[in-house]
Every structure is written in structure tokens, then in C-alpha cells.
Amino acid sequence: MFGTLRLQRLPSSHPGIALAARVAAIFIALAVAGIGIALAGMNPIELGGRVISASFGSTFGMEDLGVLVIPLILTGLAVAVGQQIGAWNIGAEGQFYAGAFAASAVGLFVPGPQWMILILMFIAGVVGGAVWILVPTLARAYANVNELITTLLLNFVATLLVYYVSTGPWRDRSGMANSATPPLSADVPYFWGIVHWGFPIAIGLAVVVALALAFSKWGYEVRLVGSNPSAAKYAGIPVRRHLITVMLLSGAIAGLAGMLEIAGTVHRLQGGISNNFGYLGIMVAVLARGSPLGVIFSGALMAFILNSGIILQTQGLTTSVVLAITGFILFLTAIGDELSYYRITREKA
């Protein structure tokens, strides 16, 4: 007797199967999007060729991808770090703005040589992000308040704060930019073309965090707390202390992303500087399965998708269509990633 077939979810999936599932999901999404574009009277193959050529066929296109991938890696890393201990930091957007706000305060009002201002901006950005997640961290650690709600709500506070100061007290009085501050007194040096040194910093930080989690005592205890808090507490591991440390580290990384964006790319504080990088970082971390090294590759994929959307808009597609295509690709990619955990098994009769 052959028995019946059953769909079984495994606790883990093979990396090769997961990669194949994601690639298949992307191709299916592109095929469906191509059919929709063809029905709209445009040539999807020609548009796809222009996207590939504009993204990878020129130095300018590669530099655009490099600029986009920096905040995506860092915000994705911020969310992934929290996942290691079982916490969901949905407030990377707010911490991004808080880091940019603190760094801008230093760059606008602290005198001194550029190298010193840049170091102080770096510290301010990290501290700003950590301070912004401090209340949700303490609420989770001491009162067991769900960090999903507290971190999410603080996003709106940070966004409105930046809008207020950039259009009010800190507004550029010279008339060059009515809804932004004057240029900062220090900038992050360029690494390659318009790509600043935040690029190697982001990749290096992801590697350092991955090594610390994999090979240090701290990393082992954090992963144990994330997988089984009760067992970790029984083993004498300081669960609350590790929770506070990891969540503050998560906020600090998101704040660093804001500092690098403001000092390396935008060069002045203004509303909308994030471009939803904090929210997109959640998707980057999910696609990376919470892996600090994985956020490098999922961040690169996300940067390519965002850059493709910009290129498609220049070819005549509306913003709504581009957003629909982007969302559909991410939706099917997430489904493909989840399906990689399932296997078809046969029950014996």
C-alpha cells in the first residue's frame, strides 16, 4: 500500500531549496507583471532590457544601487538583530529619523574641524537611535509590553519631529531650501563615485554582528534566549539584560543608518529623508530569515527592485503601477520563502 500524501512543515529548509523558491517566485512575479504591461500596450521585454541596462550597464546605475543598498542593509540588520532574541523592532523608521535628527543637530550647531564633527555626528546618530528605542525596550523588559506597538507608534513621533524642525526652527533662512535645514558642516567621504563610505561600513557591520552572534558567548546566550527564554532563564542566563542590550543595539544600528543617509547622501535634514527605509528593512530582514549576513543579499535585491521602479517611472509607467509590481514581487518572494519549509511526505497505510 502506498499510503496518502501529506504536506509537512519542517523546522528548517535547505539553503539551496530556499534560494530556488525565491528565484522561482521572482520569475513568476515578473511574468505576471509582464503580462499586465503587455495588456497596457507596452513591450515588457524591451522595458526589462532597459531596466537591466540602466541598473548594471553603466557606472551611474551601479552607483545608484550602491547608494540605495546602504540604508537597506542597516535597517534590515537592525530588525534582524532584534529577531535573534525574539523581539520585533518595527520602529526602525523612527530610529532612522532620530539618528538623522541627532546627527544634524551636531552638524548644524557644533563648531570644530570636519573630522571631529563627523565623529561626533556618528556618535550622535548611534545614541539617537538607541535613545528612541529605550522606552519600548524598558517597557518590554520590565512590564512585558509588546514592542510591536510601542516601536511602531514612535515612528510617527520621530517623523513629525523632523518635519517640524526642518520647516521651522532649523529651516534654511537663505531661501535655498524652504523645507530643509542648511547644509551640514561635515560630510561622509565618498568611497566610489557618489557612493560614500557608508557602503563598506554597512557590510562590515553586518559581518561583525554575524561573527559575534555565531562565535561569542554573548551571541550564544542571545540565540538561546531567542529560541527558549524559559530554558535560558533556568540555565542562569540574564535574559532581561540580554533583551535590553540587543534592543538598544538594534535601535543604534537604525540610528546609524539615519546618520549616514543625512551626512553621506542628503547632506541636510528634511522631511521624507527615509523613503520608508525603516519599513523596507522589515522586509529585508524577513527575506534574510533574520540572518545578519543574509541582509546584505536581501538588501541588494530590495535596492534593485526599488531602482527598477524608478527606472520604470521614467519609461512612462505610473507610480501606482510600479508600486503594484514591486509589492507583488515582494509578496510572491515571501510566499516562496515560506513554501521552502514544506515537503510532501507519504504516510504508510
Number of C-alpha atoms within 10 A of each C-alpha: 6 8 10 10 11 11 10 12 15 10 7 10 16 10 10 10 15 18 14 15 22 24 15 15 22 20 15 16 20 18 13 15 20 19 13 15 18 13 11 11 8 16 13 19 12 9 17 16 11 17 22 15 12 18 20 16 12 11 13 14 16 17 18 19 23 21 20 22 27 27 31 32 34 38 37 35 35 37 32 29 30 25 22 22 23 17 21 21 29 24 32 37 32 31 38 38 39 35 36 35 29 23 32 29 17 22 28 18 11 14 11 12 10 14 12 13 22 22 15 17 29 25 19 26 34 30 23 28 34 26 19 26 29 17 15 26 29 18 14 20 19 10 10 11 14 15 23 15 14 19 25 18 14 20 23 14 14 22 22 15 16 22 20 17 18 23 18 15 10 19 20 19 14 9 10 10 16 15 20 23 25 23 18 20 20 22 22 22 14 14 12 12 13 16 23 23 16 27 21 13 14 24 19 14 17 24 16 14 16 18 14 14 20 13 10 11 11 14 19 14 19 26 19 19 23 20 14 12 19 13 12 18 14 10 10 8 18 15 21 16 10 19 23 19 15 20 29 26 20 31 36 30 32 39 39 34 34 37 34 30 27 30 27 21 19 14 21 24 32 27 19 12 20 20 11 13 26 30 21 21 29 25 23 33 29 20 24 21 16 21 23 28 22 23 31 25 16 24 28 20 17 24 24 22 20 18 18 22 22 15 20 19 14 10 13 9 16 12 13 10 16 20 13 13 21 19 14 19 22 21 15 19 22 18 14 21 23 16 16 21 17 15 13 10 13 13 11 9 7
